[in-house]
Amino acid sequence: MQSLNKIPTIALAILLAISIVVSLMFFFGGDVDPNAEYPEPNFTGSLLNWGYILFVLTAVVTIILAIAGFIIRLGSDFRSAIISICGISAVIILLLITYFSADVTPYANLSEDTDQSEVSMRLTNMCVVSSFILAGIVTLVTLLGFLVKRIK
């Protein structure tokens, strides 16, 4: 059982080490064209790909653990299982609302080879707006938890 508790710590250390290496490559790896008006670092693609990998990995693990938690709770505590499904449903509804309300106006100052399709614009806007909304919710819950703890 002791070794089972070390797995998340080891996984976190590995992901953190890779993130540090990719970040150092991005910041200190030089530029594609140092004389350009807006220099582009050599490892921009690597940094973006690592961000995509972390995002997908987080989403997959979250979904798998949510489903596993639902199945485990379904047998022992039905009310708790329904509450966990409501939380997952709220996040899915948030993502759907932000996806369909996203602005798809192409940006004028981007280069010609930049993908500005409607789907990529919607996904980008959805991620940004959802992140802001979730960060606001986390901030509110943290402040409310602090205040409730202080009052009691």
FIMI-770063 format. One record per residue (C-alpha): x, y, z. Coordinates in steps of 0.1 Angstrom, whole numbers, plus 2048, in hexadecimal, padded with zeros to 3 digits. Each point is the difference from the previous one (the first is absolute). Layout:
BEGIN
XYZ;...
//
This chain:
BEGIN
800800800;81D817807;80D7FD7DD;7DE8087F2;801822811;8218087F0;7F37FC7DC;7EF8227FF;81F81180F;8177EF7E6;7E98097E4;7FE82480B;826802803;8047F27DD;7E78187F1;81081E813;8227F67F3;7F57FE7DC;7EE821804;81F81180D;8157F27E4;7E780B7E5;7FD823810;826804802;8037F57DB;7E581A7F7;81081D813;8257F97FA;7FF7ED7DF;80581E7EA;7EA80F7E5;7F77F47DD;80A8227F1;81181781A;7FD81D7E8;7DB7FE7FC;7E981B80D;7EE7E7816;8197E4809;7F27DD802;8117E8818;80D7E07F0;7EC7E9817;7DE8117FF;7F07E17F0;80F7EA81B;7F281581B;7DD8017F0;8017DB7FA;8097F9824;7E481780B;7E87EC7EA;80D7DF80E;7FB80C824;7DD80D7F8;7F57DF7F0;8107EB81B;7EF81581B;7DE7FD7EE;8037DA7FB;80B7F9824;7E581680D;7E57EF7EC;80D7DD809;801808825;7DE8117FF;7F17E17F0;8127E9818;7F581581E;7DC7FF7F4;8007DA7FC;8107FB822;7E7818811;7E27F37EE;8017E0814;80680F822;7F2824800;7E78087E4;7FC82480A;8268077FE;8017EF7DE;7E58177F3;81281F80E;8207F67EE;7ED7FC7DF;7F0822805;82380F804;80D7F07E0;7E080A7EE;80582480B;8238017F1;7F37F17E0;7E481A7FE;81981C807;8167F37E3;7E37FD7E8;7F3823809;8228107FB;8067EC7E0;7E080B7EF;80282480D;8248047F4;80B81D7E9;80B7F27DE;80C8217F2;8237FA7F0;81C81580D;80E8187E6;82380280E;8097DB7FD;8157F27E3;7F07EF7E2;80B7DD80B;7EF802822;7E27EA804;7E2816805;7E47E77F8;7DF804813;8067E0814;82380B80C;7F3823808;7E37F1814;8177E7813;81981B808;7E581880D;7EF7E4813;8207F7812;809823809;7DD80A80C;7FB7DF813;821805811;7F682280C;7DE7F580C;80F7E2812;81C81680F;7E581880D;7EC7E380F;81F7F3811;80882280E;7DC80580D;7FF7DD810;822807810;7F582180E;7DF7F380C;8117E2810;818817812;7E481780C;7EA7E380C;81E7F1813;806822810;7DC80580A;7FD7DE811;
//
